Every structure is written in structure tokens, then in C-alpha cells.
């Protein structure tokens, strides 16, 4: 497989992973900008992110806790 094909496959995979992370965060109540910002952090605790929003934690406070 040519290197360019492999690179494209990796980029496509990374894009899909990021999109899934953003969609997951949006589903639990984060706004678009916050979801994008949080999704960029590979070590994000998604369970905590969801729990914070479920318990009614304001988005700005959740962002400070998670980052």
C-alpha cells in the first residue's frame, strides 16, 4: 500500500474519531464550541464529562473541571 493511501486512511480514521467524540459530547448537553474543545483532548474522561452535565453542572464550570 502506498504511503499516501495509508496516510489518507489514518486521517479519515482520526476525523471519524473526532467527529464521534464531538457528537457524544453534544448528546450529553455541551455546546458546539465546548464539545470541539473537549474532544481535542485525548485524555478526556468522558464518563465524568457526562456525569457533570447530567447533574446539572454549568458548561463553563464543567469545562474548567475537565481541562
PDB file of N, CA, C and O in Angstrom, chain B, residues numbered from 101:
ATOM      1  N   UNK B 101       0.848  -1.177   0.000  1.00  0.00           N
ATOM      2  CA  UNK B 101       0.000   0.000   0.000  1.00  0.00           C
ATOM      3  C   UNK B 101       0.893   1.241   0.000  1.00  0.00           C
ATOM      4  O   UNK B 101       1.793   1.355   0.832  1.00  0.00           O
ATOM      5  N   UNK B 102       0.654   2.157  -0.914  1.00  0.00           N
ATOM      6  CA  UNK B 102       1.450   3.392  -0.954  1.00  0.00           C
ATOM      7  C   UNK B 102       1.275   4.205   0.328  1.00  0.00           C
ATOM      8  O   UNK B 102       0.226   4.168   0.970  1.00  0.00           O
ATOM      9  N   UNK B 103       2.312   4.928   0.676  1.00  0.00           N
ATOM     10  CA  UNK B 103       2.300   5.733   1.900  1.00  0.00           C
ATOM     11  C   UNK B 103       1.158   6.735   1.881  1.00  0.00           C
ATOM     12  O   UNK B 103       0.508   6.941   2.906  1.00  0.00           O
ATOM     13  N   UNK B 104       0.898   7.361   0.745  1.00  0.00           N
ATOM     14  CA  UNK B 104      -0.161   8.371   0.672  1.00  0.00           C
ATOM     15  C   UNK B 104      -1.531   7.759   0.965  1.00  0.00           C
ATOM     16  O   UNK B 104      -2.380   8.414   1.571  1.00  0.00           O
ATOM     17  N   UNK B 105      -1.754   6.526   0.548  1.00  0.00           N
ATOM     18  CA  UNK B 105      -3.020   5.850   0.831  1.00  0.00           C
ATOM     19  C   UNK B 105      -3.162   5.575   2.323  1.00  0.00           C
ATOM     20  O   UNK B 105      -4.225   5.777   2.910  1.00  0.00           O
ATOM     21  N   UNK B 106      -2.083   5.116   2.916  1.00  0.00           N
ATOM     22  CA  UNK B 106      -2.078   4.833   4.349  1.00  0.00           C
ATOM     23  C   UNK B 106      -2.306   6.113   5.147  1.00  0.00           C
ATOM     24  O   UNK B 106      -3.075   6.124   6.108  1.00  0.00           O
ATOM     25  N   UNK B 107      -1.639   7.185   4.748  1.00  0.00           N
ATOM     26  CA  UNK B 107      -1.828   8.469   5.420  1.00  0.00           C
ATOM     27  C   UNK B 107      -3.277   8.927   5.326  1.00  0.00           C
ATOM     28  O   UNK B 107      -3.833   9.435   6.300  1.00  0.00           O
ATOM     29  N   UNK B 108      -3.888   8.752   4.162  1.00  0.00           N
ATOM     30  CA  UNK B 108      -5.278   9.151   3.968  1.00  0.00           C
ATOM     31  C   UNK B 108      -6.197   8.322   4.853  1.00  0.00           C
ATOM     32  O   UNK B 108      -7.140   8.856   5.437  1.00  0.00           O
ATOM     33  N   UNK B 109      -5.936   7.038   4.959  1.00  0.00           N
ATOM     34  CA  UNK B 109      -6.754   6.175   5.815  1.00  0.00           C
ATOM     35  C   UNK B 109      -6.645   6.599   7.269  1.00  0.00           C
ATOM     36  O   UNK B 109      -7.644   6.614   7.988  1.00  0.00           O
ATOM     37  N   UNK B 110      -5.446   6.942   7.706  1.00  0.00           N
ATOM     38  CA  UNK B 110      -5.249   7.395   9.087  1.00  0.00           C
ATOM     39  C   UNK B 110      -5.950   8.726   9.335  1.00  0.00           C
ATOM     40  O   UNK B 110      -6.558   8.924  10.387  1.00  0.00           O
ATOM     41  N   UNK B 111      -5.867   9.630   8.376  1.00  0.00           N
ATOM     42  CA  UNK B 111      -6.549  10.915   8.508  1.00  0.00           C
ATOM     43  C   UNK B 111      -8.063  10.717   8.575  1.00  0.00           C
ATOM     44  O   UNK B 111      -8.743  11.350   9.382  1.00  0.00           O
ATOM     45  N   UNK B 112      -8.583   9.836   7.722  1.00  0.00           N
ATOM     46  CA  UNK B 112     -10.017   9.551   7.735  1.00  0.00           C
ATOM     47  C   UNK B 112     -10.438   8.964   9.076  1.00  0.00           C
ATOM     48  O   UNK B 112     -11.481   9.330   9.618  1.00  0.00           O
ATOM     49  N   UNK B 113      -9.631   8.058   9.610  1.00  0.00           N
ATOM     50  CA  UNK B 113      -9.928   7.443  10.904  1.00  0.00           C
ATOM     51  C   UNK B 113      -9.908   8.502  12.007  1.00  0.00           C
ATOM     52  O   UNK B 113     -10.812   8.547  12.841  1.00  0.00           O
ATOM     53  N   UNK B 114      -8.891   9.343  12.014  1.00  0.00           N
ATOM     54  CA  UNK B 114      -8.789  10.398  13.023  1.00  0.00           C
ATOM     55  C   UNK B 114      -9.983  11.340  12.944  1.00  0.00           C
ATOM     56  O   UNK B 114     -10.523  11.756  13.969  1.00  0.00           O
ATOM     57  N   UNK B 115     -10.390  11.672  11.731  1.00  0.00           N
ATOM     58  CA  UNK B 115     -11.548  12.542  11.539  1.00  0.00           C
ATOM     59  C   UNK B 115     -12.808  11.897  12.116  1.00  0.00           C
ATOM     60  O   UNK B 115     -13.584  12.552  12.812  1.00  0.00           O
ATOM     61  N   UNK B 116     -13.005  10.616  11.824  1.00  0.00           N
ATOM     62  CA  UNK B 116     -14.196   9.911  12.321  1.00  0.00           C
ATOM     63  C   UNK B 116     -14.195   9.824  13.842  1.00  0.00           C
ATOM     64  O   UNK B 116     -15.242   9.962  14.474  1.00  0.00           O
ATOM     65  N   UNK B 117     -13.032   9.597  14.427  1.00  0.00           N
ATOM     66  CA  UNK B 117     -12.925   9.527  15.892  1.00  0.00           C
ATOM     67  C   UNK B 117     -13.270  10.877  16.504  1.00  0.00           C
ATOM     68  O   UNK B 117     -14.035  10.947  17.466  1.00  0.00           O
ATOM     69  N   UNK B 118     -12.712  11.947  15.954  1.00  0.00           N
ATOM     70  CA  UNK B 118     -13.008  13.286  16.470  1.00  0.00           C
ATOM     71  C   UNK B 118     -14.499  13.604  16.344  1.00  0.00           C
ATOM     72  O   UNK B 118     -15.107  14.150  17.265  1.00  0.00           O
ATOM     73  N   UNK B 119     -15.068  13.263  15.216  1.00  0.00           N
ATOM     74  CA  UNK B 119     -16.488  13.523  14.994  1.00  0.00           C
ATOM     75  C   UNK B 119     -17.350  12.763  16.000  1.00  0.00           C
ATOM     76  O   UNK B 119     -18.324  13.308  16.522  1.00  0.00           O
ATOM     77  N   UNK B 120     -16.999  11.522  16.270  1.00  0.00           N
ATOM     78  CA  UNK B 120     -17.733  10.723  17.248  1.00  0.00           C
ATOM     79  C   UNK B 120     -17.613  11.323  18.640  1.00  0.00           C
ATOM     80  O   UNK B 120     -18.592  11.368  19.384  1.00  0.00           O
ATOM     81  N   UNK B 121     -16.423  11.781  18.993  1.00  0.00           N
ATOM     82  CA  UNK B 121     -16.217  12.399  20.304  1.00  0.00           C
ATOM     83  C   UNK B 121     -17.078  13.660  20.445  1.00  0.00           C
ATOM     84  O   UNK B 121     -17.706  13.880  21.480  1.00  0.00           O
ATOM     85  N   UNK B 122     -17.097  14.474  19.400  1.00  0.00           N
ATOM     86  CA  UNK B 122     -17.894  15.703  19.424  1.00  0.00           C
ATOM     87  C   UNK B 122     -19.380  15.371  19.530  1.00  0.00           C
ATOM     88  O   UNK B 122     -20.096  15.974  20.330  1.00  0.00           O
ATOM     89  N   UNK B 123     -19.840  14.426  18.738  1.00  0.00           N
ATOM     90  CA  UNK B 123     -21.259  14.033  18.780  1.00  0.00           C
ATOM     91  C   UNK B 123     -21.656  13.504  20.154  1.00  0.00           C
ATOM     92  O   UNK B 123     -22.749  13.789  20.643  1.00  0.00           O
ATOM     93  N   UNK B 124     -20.766  12.736  20.770  1.00  0.00           N
ATOM     94  CA  UNK B 124     -21.038  12.200  22.106  1.00  0.00           C
ATOM     95  C   UNK B 124     -21.181  13.329  23.118  1.00  0.00           C
ATOM     96  O   UNK B 124     -22.094  13.314  23.944  1.00  0.00           O
ATOM     97  N   UNK B 125     -20.297  14.292  23.057  1.00  0.00           N
ATOM     98  CA  UNK B 125     -20.357  15.427  23.977  1.00  0.00           C
ATOM     99  C   UNK B 125     -21.592  16.295  23.727  1.00  0.00           C
ATOM    100  O   UNK B 125     -22.204  16.798  24.669  1.00  0.00           O
ATOM    101  N   UNK B 126     -21.948  16.464  22.478  1.00  0.00           N
ATOM    102  CA  UNK B 126     -23.151  17.242  22.140  1.00  0.00           C
ATOM    103  C   UNK B 126     -24.398  16.545  22.676  1.00  0.00           C
ATOM    104  O   UNK B 126     -25.319  17.194  23.171  1.00  0.00           O
ATOM    105  N   UNK B 127     -24.416  15.233  22.573  1.00  0.00           N
ATOM    106  CA  UNK B 127     -25.571  14.454  23.013  1.00  0.00           C
ATOM    107  C   UNK B 127     -25.827  14.615  24.519  1.00  0.00           C
ATOM    108  O   UNK B 127     -26.977  14.575  24.958  1.00  0.00           O
ATOM    109  N   UNK B 128     -24.767  14.796  25.308  1.00  0.00           N
ATOM    110  CA  UNK B 128     -24.961  14.942  26.754  1.00  0.00           C
ATOM    111  C   UNK B 128     -25.142  16.399  27.179  1.00  0.00           C
ATOM    112  O   UNK B 128     -25.260  16.695  28.368  1.00  0.00           O
ATOM    113  N   UNK B 129     -25.163  17.308  26.200  1.00  0.00           N
ATOM    114  CA  UNK B 129     -25.537  18.675  26.525  1.00  0.00           C
ATOM    115  C   UNK B 129     -24.498  19.765  26.375  1.00  0.00           C
ATOM    116  O   UNK B 129     -24.745  20.903  26.775  1.00  0.00           O
ATOM    117  N   UNK B 130     -23.351  19.455  25.814  1.00  0.00           N
ATOM    118  CA  UNK B 130     -22.345  20.503  25.620  1.00  0.00           C
ATOM    119  C   UNK B 130     -22.623  21.237  24.315  1.00  0.00           C
ATOM    120  O   UNK B 130     -23.113  20.647  23.352  1.00  0.00           O
ATOM    121  N   UNK B 131     -22.309  22.520  24.293  1.00  0.00           N
ATOM    122  CA  UNK B 131     -22.445  23.316  23.088  1.00  0.00           C
ATOM    123  C   UNK B 131     -21.377  22.918  22.074  1.00  0.00           C
ATOM    124  O   UNK B 131     -20.433  22.197  22.396  1.00  0.00           O
ATOM    125  N   UNK B 132     -21.541  23.394  20.865  1.00  0.00           N
ATOM    126  CA  UNK B 132     -20.628  23.019  19.779  1.00  0.00           C
ATOM    127  C   UNK B 132     -19.184  23.389  20.097  1.00  0.00           C
ATOM    128  O   UNK B 132     -18.289  22.552  19.979  1.00  0.00           O
ATOM    129  N   UNK B 133     -18.956  24.615  20.490  1.00  0.00           N
ATOM    130  CA  UNK B 133     -17.576  25.069  20.745  1.00  0.00           C
ATOM    131  C   UNK B 133     -16.930  24.293  21.884  1.00  0.00           C
ATOM    132  O   UNK B 133     -15.775  23.880  21.785  1.00  0.00           O
ATOM    133  N   UNK B 134     -17.674  24.099  22.958  1.00  0.00           N
ATOM    134  CA  UNK B 134     -17.136  23.359  24.099  1.00  0.00           C
ATOM    135  C   UNK B 134     -16.875  21.911  23.720  1.00  0.00           C
ATOM    136  O   UNK B 134     -15.851  21.346  24.104  1.00  0.00           O
ATOM    137  N   UNK B 135     -17.785  21.307  22.972  1.00  0.00           N
ATOM    138  CA  UNK B 135     -17.609  19.918  22.549  1.00  0.00           C
ATOM    139  C   UNK B 135     -16.354  19.772  21.692  1.00  0.00           C
ATOM    140  O   UNK B 135     -15.605  18.808  21.850  1.00  0.00           O
ATOM    141  N   UNK B 136     -16.122  20.712  20.796  1.00  0.00           N
ATOM    142  CA  UNK B 136     -14.923  20.667  19.944  1.00  0.00           C
ATOM    143  C   UNK B 136     -13.667  20.816  20.792  1.00  0.00           C
ATOM    144  O   UNK B 136     -12.687  20.097  20.595  1.00  0.00           O
ATOM    145  N   UNK B 137     -13.701  21.739  21.721  1.00  0.00           N
ATOM    146  CA  UNK B 137     -12.550  21.967  22.595  1.00  0.00           C
ATOM    147  C   UNK B 137     -12.255  20.731  23.444  1.00  0.00           C
ATOM    148  O   UNK B 137     -11.104  20.308  23.550  1.00  0.00           O
ATOM    149  N   UNK B 138     -13.287  20.159  24.042  1.00  0.00           N
ATOM    150  CA  UNK B 138     -13.093  18.975  24.879  1.00  0.00           C
ATOM    151  C   UNK B 138     -12.656  17.768  24.056  1.00  0.00           C
ATOM    152  O   UNK B 138     -11.800  16.996  24.491  1.00  0.00           O
ATOM    153  N   UNK B 139     -13.235  17.602  22.877  1.00  0.00           N
ATOM    154  CA  UNK B 139     -12.912  16.453  22.036  1.00  0.00           C
ATOM    155  C   UNK B 139     -11.452  16.451  21.604  1.00  0.00           C
ATOM    156  O   UNK B 139     -10.888  15.395  21.317  1.00  0.00           O
ATOM    157  N   UNK B 140     -10.845  17.619  21.558  1.00  0.00           N
ATOM    158  CA  UNK B 140      -9.446  17.723  21.147  1.00  0.00           C
ATOM    159  C   UNK B 140      -8.490  17.147  22.185  1.00  0.00           C
ATOM    160  O   UNK B 140      -7.329  16.873  21.880  1.00  0.00           O
ATOM    161  N   UNK B 141      -8.976  16.965  23.408  1.00  0.00           N
ATOM    162  CA  UNK B 141      -8.133  16.420  24.481  1.00  0.00           C
ATOM    163  C   UNK B 141      -8.273  14.906  24.516  1.00  0.00           C
ATOM    164  O   UNK B 141      -9.320  14.381  24.894  1.00  0.00           O
ATOM    165  N   UNK B 142      -7.221  14.214  24.122  1.00  0.00           N
ATOM    166  CA  UNK B 142      -7.237  12.762  24.027  1.00  0.00           C
ATOM    167  C   UNK B 142      -7.434  12.050  25.349  1.00  0.00           C
ATOM    168  O   UNK B 142      -7.876  10.902  25.380  1.00  0.00           O
ATOM    169  N   UNK B 143      -7.107  12.724  26.442  1.00  0.00           N
ATOM    170  CA  UNK B 143      -7.221  12.077  27.749  1.00  0.00           C
ATOM    171  C   UNK B 143      -8.496  12.489  28.498  1.00  0.00           C
ATOM    172  O   UNK B 143      -8.572  12.348  29.719  1.00  0.00           O
ATOM    173  N   UNK B 144      -9.486  12.991  27.775  1.00  0.00           N
ATOM    174  CA  UNK B 144     -10.737  13.436  28.383  1.00  0.00           C
ATOM    175  C   UNK B 144     -11.470  12.263  29.029  1.00  0.00           C
ATOM    176  O   UNK B 144     -11.595  11.194  28.433  1.00  0.00           O
ATOM    177  N   UNK B 145     -11.947  12.472  30.241  1.00  0.00           N
ATOM    178  CA  UNK B 145     -12.753  11.484  30.952  1.00  0.00           C
ATOM    179  C   UNK B 145     -14.209  11.682  30.532  1.00  0.00           C
ATOM    180  O   UNK B 145     -14.915  12.524  31.087  1.00  0.00           O
ATOM    181  N   UNK B 146     -14.648  10.903  29.550  1.00  0.00           N
ATOM    182  CA  UNK B 146     -15.997  11.059  29.012  1.00  0.00           C
ATOM    183  C   UNK B 146     -17.066  10.746  30.055  1.00  0.00           C
ATOM    184  O   UNK B 146     -18.126  11.372  30.067  1.00  0.00           O
ATOM    185  N   UNK B 147     -16.793   9.788  30.919  1.00  0.00           N
ATOM    186  CA  UNK B 147     -17.764   9.439  31.962  1.00  0.00           C
ATOM    187  C   UNK B 147     -17.968  10.632  32.895  1.00  0.00           C
ATOM    188  O   UNK B 147     -19.101  10.941  33.267  1.00  0.00           O
ATOM    189  N   UNK B 148     -16.902  11.290  33.267  1.00  0.00           N
ATOM    190  CA  UNK B 148     -17.008  12.468  34.128  1.00  0.00           C
ATOM    191  C   UNK B 148     -17.690  13.609  33.390  1.00  0.00           C
ATOM    192  O   UNK B 148     -18.520  14.312  33.967  1.00  0.00           O
ATOM    193  N   UNK B 149     -17.354  13.795  32.135  1.00  0.00           N
ATOM    194  CA  UNK B 149     -17.978  14.858  31.331  1.00  0.00           C
ATOM    195  C   UNK B 149     -19.488  14.664  31.280  1.00  0.00           C
ATOM    196  O   UNK B 149     -20.249  15.619  31.432  1.00  0.00           O
ATOM    197  N   UNK B 150     -19.914  13.433  31.067  1.00  0.00           N
ATOM    198  CA  UNK B 150     -21.346  13.140  31.017  1.00  0.00           C
ATOM    199  C   UNK B 150     -21.996  13.327  32.386  1.00  0.00           C
ATOM    200  O   UNK B 150     -23.082  13.898  32.488  1.00  0.00           O
ATOM    201  N   UNK B 151     -21.341  12.853  33.423  1.00  0.00           N
ATOM    202  CA  UNK B 151     -21.891  12.952  34.775  1.00  0.00           C
ATOM    203  C   UNK B 151     -22.068  14.412  35.195  1.00  0.00           C
ATOM    204  O   UNK B 151     -23.081  14.770  35.795  1.00  0.00           O
ATOM    205  N   UNK B 152     -21.093  15.239  34.883  1.00  0.00           N
ATOM    206  CA  UNK B 152     -21.179  16.654  35.245  1.00  0.00           C
ATOM    207  C   UNK B 152     -22.414  17.304  34.634  1.00  0.00           C
ATOM    208  O   UNK B 152     -23.138  18.035  35.309  1.00  0.00           O
ATOM    209  N   UNK B 153     -22.652  17.032  33.346  1.00  0.00           N
ATOM    210  CA  UNK B 153     -23.813  17.642  32.676  1.00  0.00           C
ATOM    211  C   UNK B 153     -25.121  17.036  33.180  1.00  0.00           C
ATOM    212  O   UNK B 153     -26.117  17.744  33.332  1.00  0.00           O
ATOM    213  N   UNK B 154     -25.120  15.740  33.438  1.00  0.00           N
ATOM    214  CA  UNK B 154     -26.313  15.061  33.937  1.00  0.00           C
ATOM    215  C   UNK B 154     -26.721  15.616  35.298  1.00  0.00           C
ATOM    216  O   UNK B 154     -27.909  15.724  35.604  1.00  0.00           O
ATOM    217  N   UNK B 155     -25.740  15.962  36.101  1.00  0.00           N
ATOM    218  CA  UNK B 155     -26.012  16.514  37.432  1.00  0.00           C
ATOM    219  C   UNK B 155     -26.335  18.010  37.398  1.00  0.00           C
ATOM    220  O   UNK B 155     -26.587  18.623  38.435  1.00  0.00           O
ATOM    221  N   UNK B 156     -26.323  18.588  36.195  1.00  0.00           N
ATOM    222  CA  UNK B 156     -26.690  19.992  36.053  1.00  0.00           C
ATOM    223  C   UNK B 156     -25.550  20.976  36.195  1.00  0.00           C
ATOM    224  O   UNK B 156     -25.782  22.172  36.370  1.00  0.00           O
ATOM    225  N   UNK B 157     -24.336  20.495  36.123  1.00  0.00           N
ATOM    226  CA  UNK B 157     -23.170  21.376  36.218  1.00  0.00           C
ATOM    227  C   UNK B 157     -23.171  22.318  35.014  1.00  0.00           C
ATOM    228  O   UNK B 157     -23.302  21.869  33.875  1.00  0.00           O
ATOM    229  N   UNK B 158     -23.024  23.623  35.261  1.00  0.00           N
ATOM    230  CA  UNK B 158     -22.957  24.563  34.137  1.00  0.00           C
ATOM    231  C   UNK B 158     -21.778  24.218  33.211  1.00  0.00           C
ATOM    232  O   UNK B 158     -20.731  23.753  33.660  1.00  0.00           O
ATOM    233  N   UNK B 159     -21.973  24.453  31.946  1.00  0.00           N
ATOM    234  CA  UNK B 159     -20.970  24.101  30.939  1.00  0.00           C
ATOM    235  C   UNK B 159     -19.606  24.723  31.228  1.00  0.00           C
ATOM    236  O   UNK B 159     -18.583  24.050  31.105  1.00  0.00           O
ATOM    237  N   UNK B 160     -19.581  25.985  31.607  1.00  0.00           N
ATOM    238  CA  UNK B 160     -18.305  26.661  31.879  1.00  0.00           C
ATOM    239  C   UNK B 160     -17.572  26.019  33.052  1.00  0.00           C
ATOM    240  O   UNK B 160     -16.351  25.861  33.017  1.00  0.00           O
ATOM    241  N   UNK B 161     -18.310  25.654  34.078  1.00  0.00           N
ATOM    242  CA  UNK B 161     -17.709  25.005  35.244  1.00  0.00           C
ATOM    243  C   UNK B 161     -17.196  23.624  34.860  1.00  0.00           C
ATOM    244  O   UNK B 161     -16.089  23.246  35.245  1.00  0.00           O
ATOM    245  N   UNK B 162     -17.985  22.872  34.109  1.00  0.00           N
ATOM    246  CA  UNK B 162     -17.567  21.543  33.661  1.00  0.00           C
ATOM    247  C   UNK B 162     -16.282  21.645  32.845  1.00  0.00           C
ATOM    248  O   UNK B 162     -15.377  20.824  32.992  1.00  0.00           O
ATOM    249  N   UNK B 163     -16.213  22.635  32.003  1.00  0.00           N
ATOM    250  CA  UNK B 163     -15.022  22.841  31.171  1.00  0.00           C
ATOM    251  C   UNK B 163     -13.801  23.069  32.042  1.00  0.00           C
ATOM    252  O   UNK B 163     -12.744  22.497  31.778  1.00  0.00           O
ATOM    253  N   UNK B 164     -13.920  23.892  33.075  1.00  0.00           N
ATOM    254  CA  UNK B 164     -12.791  24.144  33.972  1.00  0.00           C
ATOM    255  C   UNK B 164     -12.384  22.873  34.728  1.00  0.00           C
ATOM    256  O   UNK B 164     -11.195  22.629  34.937  1.00  0.00           O
ATOM    257  N   UNK B 165     -13.350  22.079  35.130  1.00  0.00           N
ATOM    258  CA  UNK B 165     -13.059  20.837  35.840  1.00  0.00           C
ATOM    259  C   UNK B 165     -12.355  19.832  34.924  1.00  0.00           C
ATOM    260  O   UNK B 165     -11.380  19.193  35.319  1.00  0.00           O
ATOM    261  N   UNK B 166     -12.856  19.705  33.717  1.00  0.00           N
ATOM    262  CA  UNK B 166     -12.351  18.689  32.806  1.00  0.00           C
ATOM    263  C   UNK B 166     -10.996  19.017  32.196  1.00  0.00           C
ATOM    264  O   UNK B 166     -10.239  18.116  31.834  1.00  0.00           O
ATOM    265  N   UNK B 167     -10.694  20.297  32.081  1.00  0.00           N
ATOM    266  CA  UNK B 167      -9.406  20.672  31.497  1.00  0.00           C
ATOM    267  C   UNK B 167      -8.446  21.078  32.591  1.00  0.00           C
ATOM    268  O   UNK B 167      -7.301  21.431  32.307  1.00  0.00           O
TER     269      UNK B 167
END
